[in-house]
Amino acid sequence: MYGPVVVGVDGSPSSMAAVEIAAREAGLRGVGLRLVHAFGWPGAHISAGGRPWDPSGAGLRELIDGTLTKAERRAHETAPGVDIMRDVVVGEPVTVLEIESRTACLAVVGSRGHSRFGALLLGSTAGHLAAHATCPVLVVRGRPNAEGPVLLAVDGSPAARGAVEFAFALASLHGTDVRALHAWSTRTERAYDAPADPPFVTYDEERLHDEEERVLAEALGGLRERYPDVAVDRRLVRGRIRHTLIEASAEAGFVVVGARGRGGFAGLLLGSVSQAVLHHAHCPVAVVRSGEE
C-alpha cells in the first residue's frame, strides 16, 4: 500500500511524540503525512468517507487549529521535505482512524491520549486501532526515539507472515538489523493444547528445540534474500514469550508483532502477546494484521 502515513493528533504529549515518528516514517517512505484530529462524542456515527468539520464555536475552532498547527510545526522540523495534510473529522477517534487506515500505508498513534482515564496504561484508541486497522499500526510508547534493532516476534503462524515482512522492510528503511526472537517451552508442543504441561508426559527437549529452530528458520525464509542489506540476529529462547519480548524491547528501536498468532482464538482480533507488548514494551510497537483476519 502506497498511501500516506496517518497520525492521530489530540495535543497530548504522547500524540506529539507520535507526530514526530510519523513524520520520520513518511520521509523514509517518500509519502505524505496526514494529521487527523477526530472531533466527536461517544456513539457519534460517521460514514465511510467521514464528514468535514463544522465547528460550533470560534473558541473550539481556535483550540483545535492551534493543536494541529503545533503538530504541523513539529512534523516540519522532523522531516522538512514531507508533504503535510491536516484534517478535522467528526466522529470518535477509534472510528475515524480505523477508516483513515483503509487508504494509509501506516497509522501512528500515541499510547495514551487526552482522557479522563489517566491511569490507563494503553489508551482505548491505540488498543482498538491495533486490533481493527487495515494497515500496520505503530503505537508510540516507551523510548520514542529509541535506537536499536527491529525486534520481531516470531511464532511461525501463517497470520504472522505480514509482521515478518513488515519488520524486514522497517529495518531496511532505518538501516538497522532484525532481531528475530522465537520463544519456546514445553508448552509449545503441538500435541498438547492444555494450559499447563500434563505431569505424566515426558518431553524430548532436544527434539522440541530442533522443531522450534525449524519454525524460526521457515518463518524467515526468503526475506534475507529480498533484503540483503538487513542483517538478521536469530534468537531461539526458552521462556515465556510475553516476558521475553518485553525484556528484549529494552534494547530495541521497534517491536513488531502480529495481531494474532499461533494459539490465538479465531474470534480474538488482538492476541494476548500483542496486548502485553502494547502495554509494557520499552519502545514503539508495530502491530501487523494478516489479510485473512
C-alpha positions in Angstrom: 0.0 0.0 0.0 1.4 3.4 -1.0 -1.0 5.8 0.8 0.1 8.4 3.3 1.2 7.9 6.8 -1.7 8.8 9.0 -1.2 10.1 12.6 -3.9 10.8 15.2 -3.4 14.2 16.8 -5.1 15.3 20.0 -2.4 17.6 21.5 -1.3 15.3 24.2 2.5 14.7 24.8 2.0 11.1 23.5 0.3 12.4 20.4 3.1 14.9 19.7 5.7 12.1 20.0 3.6 10.1 17.5 3.7 13.1 15.1 7.5 13.1 15.2 7.8 9.4 14.5 5.0 9.6 11.8 6.8 12.4 10.0 10.1 10.4 10.1 8.4 7.3 8.7 6.7 9.3 6.0 10.0 10.8 5.0 11.7 7.4 4.8 8.9 6.0 2.7 8.6 9.0 0.4 4.9 9.5 1.1 2.8 12.3 2.5 1.8 12.8 6.1 -1.8 13.2 7.1 -2.5 14.8 10.5 -6.0 13.8 11.7 -7.9 15.2 14.6 -11.2 13.5 15.4 -13.9 15.6 16.9 -17.0 13.9 18.3 -18.8 12.3 21.1 -19.3 8.6 22.1 -21.8 7.0 19.8 -21.3 9.5 17.0 -21.8 7.9 13.6 -19.8 8.8 10.5 -19.9 7.4 7.0 -17.0 5.6 5.4 -15.7 8.8 4.0 -16.0 10.8 7.2 -17.6 14.2 7.4 -16.0 17.6 7.3 -15.7 19.5 10.5 -18.4 22.1 11.1 -17.2 24.0 14.2 -19.9 25.2 16.6 -17.8 27.9 18.2 -14.8 30.1 17.4 -13.1 29.2 20.7 -13.2 25.5 20.0 -12.0 26.1 16.4 -9.1 28.1 17.6 -8.1 25.4 20.1 -8.2 22.6 17.5 -6.4 24.7 14.9 -3.8 25.5 17.4 -3.2 21.8 18.2 -2.9 21.0 14.5 -0.6 23.9 13.9 1.7 22.8 16.7 1.7 19.3 15.3 2.4 20.5 11.8 5.3 22.6 13.0 6.7 19.6 14.8 6.4 17.4 11.7 8.1 20.0 9.5 11.0 20.2 12.0 11.4 16.5 11.9 11.0 15.9 8.2 11.2 19.2 6.3 10.6 17.6 2.8 7.4 15.8 3.7 4.1 17.0 2.3 1.7 17.5 5.2 -2.1 17.4 5.1 -4.3 18.2 8.0 -7.9 17.4 8.6 -10.5 17.5 11.4 -13.2 14.9 11.1 -16.4 14.5 13.0 -16.5 11.2 14.9 -14.9 9.2 17.6 -11.1 8.8 17.2 -11.3 5.0 17.1 -13.8 5.1 14.2 -12.2 7.9 12.3 -8.7 6.4 12.4 -9.9 3.0 11.5 -11.5 4.5 8.4 -8.3 6.5 7.7 -6.3 3.3 7.9 -8.0 1.9 4.8 -6.1 4.2 2.5 -2.9 4.6 4.5 0.4 2.7 4.4 0.9 3.2 8.2 -1.2 4.5 11.0 0.6 6.0 14.0 -0.9 6.8 17.4 0.4 7.6 20.9 -0.1 5.0 23.6 -2.2 7.4 25.7 -4.1 10.5 24.6 -6.2 13.1 26.4 -8.7 11.1 28.5 -10.3 11.2 31.9 -9.0 7.7 32.4 -5.4 8.9 33.1 -4.4 5.7 34.8 -4.9 3.5 31.8 -1.6 2.1 30.5 -2.9 1.9 27.0 -5.5 4.3 25.6 -8.6 2.9 24.1 -7.8 4.5 20.7 -4.4 2.7 20.4 -5.8 -0.6 21.5 -8.8 -0.5 19.2 -6.8 0.7 16.2 -4.2 -2.1 16.7 -7.0 -4.7 16.6 -9.0 -3.3 13.7 -6.9 -1.1 11.3 -6.5 -2.2 7.8 -2.8 -1.1 7.6 0.0 -1.7 10.1 -0.3 0.3 13.3 2.6 1.9 15.1 1.9 2.7 18.7 4.4 5.1 20.2 5.4 4.2 23.7 8.4 3.8 25.9 11.5 5.4 24.4 10.0 7.2 21.3 13.4 7.9 19.7 14.9 4.5 20.7 17.8 3.2 18.8 18.5 -0.5 18.2 17.4 -3.3 16.0 13.9 -4.2 15.0 12.7 -6.8 17.4 10.5 -9.3 15.6 8.3 -11.7 17.5 8.3 -15.0 15.5 5.7 -17.7 16.2 5.6 -19.4 12.8 1.9 -18.9 12.3 0.6 -18.0 8.8 -1.1 -15.0 10.2 2.3 -13.6 11.3 3.8 -13.6 7.8 2.9 -9.9 7.3 4.6 -9.0 10.5 7.8 -10.7 9.4 7.8 -8.8 6.0 7.0 -5.5 7.7 9.9 -6.0 10.2 12.4 -6.5 7.4 11.1 -3.5 5.4 11.2 -1.3 8.5 14.8 -2.4 9.3 15.8 -1.7 5.7 14.3 1.8 5.9 16.1 2.6 9.1 19.4 1.0 8.2 19.3 -1.4 11.1 19.1 -5.1 11.9 16.3 -7.5 12.6 16.5 -9.4 15.8 14.1 -12.4 15.2 13.1 -13.8 18.6 11.2 -17.1 18.9 10.5 -18.1 22.5 9.6 -21.7 23.2 8.9 -24.1 26.1 7.5 -27.5 26.6 4.1 -25.7 26.5 4.6 -25.0 22.8 4.5 -28.7 22.0 1.9 -29.1 19.2 0.4 -32.3 20.6 -0.9 -30.6 23.8 -3.4 -27.7 24.0 -3.9 -27.7 27.7 -2.8 -24.5 29.6 -0.1 -26.5 31.6 2.1 -29.5 30.9 0.5 -32.8 31.9 2.6 -34.1 34.7 2.8 -37.6 33.3 4.3 -36.6 29.9 8.0 -36.9 29.2 9.2 -34.4 26.7 12.1 -34.9 24.3 13.5 -31.4 24.8 16.2 -31.8 22.2 13.6 -32.7 19.6 11.4 -29.8 20.7 14.4 -27.4 20.4 15.1 -28.7 16.9 11.5 -28.3 15.9 11.3 -24.7 17.1 14.6 -24.0 15.3 12.9 -25.2 12.1 9.9 -22.9 12.9 12.2 -19.9 13.2 14.1 -20.7 10.0 11.0 -21.2 8.0 9.4 -18.0 9.2 12.4 -16.0 7.9 12.6 -17.9 4.6 13.1 -15.7 1.6 13.3 -12.5 3.5 17.1 -12.4 3.8 17.3 -12.7 0.0 14.8 -9.9 -0.5 16.5 -7.6 2.0 20.3 -8.3 1.6 21.1 -5.1 3.4 19.4 -6.3 6.6 21.5 -8.4 9.0 19.5 -11.0 11.0 20.2 -12.0 14.6 18.2 -15.2 15.1 17.4 -15.9 18.8 15.7 -19.0 20.0 15.0 -18.5 23.7 13.4 -20.9 26.1 11.0 -18.9 28.2 7.6 -17.2 28.3 7.0 -15.2 25.1 5.5 -12.1 26.7 8.1 -11.7 29.4 10.9 -12.4 26.9 9.7 -9.9 24.4 9.1 -7.1 26.9 12.5 -7.6 28.4 14.2 -7.7 24.9 12.4 -4.5 23.9 14.6 -2.5 26.3 17.4 -2.8 23.7 15.3 -2.4 20.5 14.2 0.5 18.4 10.9 -1.1 17.5 9.0 -4.2 18.3 7.0 -5.9 15.5 4.2 -8.4 16.4 1.3 -10.0 14.5 -2.1 -9.1 15.7 -2.9 -12.8 16.4 -0.5 -15.7 16.2 -0.2 -19.4 16.9 -2.7 -20.5 19.5 -4.9 -17.4 19.2 -8.7 -17.8 19.2 -10.3 -17.2 15.8 -12.6 -14.5 17.1 -9.9 -12.6 19.0 -8.6 -9.8 16.8 -5.7 -8.9 19.2 -3.8 -11.8 20.9 -2.6 -11.8 24.5 1.1 -11.4 23.4 0.3 -8.3 21.3 -1.7 -6.8 24.1 1.0 -7.4 26.6 3.7 -5.8 24.4 1.5 -2.8 23.6 1.0 -2.2 27.4 4.6 -2.8 28.6 7.2 -2.6 25.8 10.1 -0.2 26.3 9.9 1.2 22.7 7.4 1.8 19.9 5.3 -1.3 18.9 4.1 -2.1 15.4 1.1 -4.4 15.1 0.5 -6.0 11.7 -2.7 -7.8 10.9 -3.0 -10.6 8.5 -5.2 -10.0 5.5 -7.1 -13.2 6.4 -8.3 -11.9 9.8 
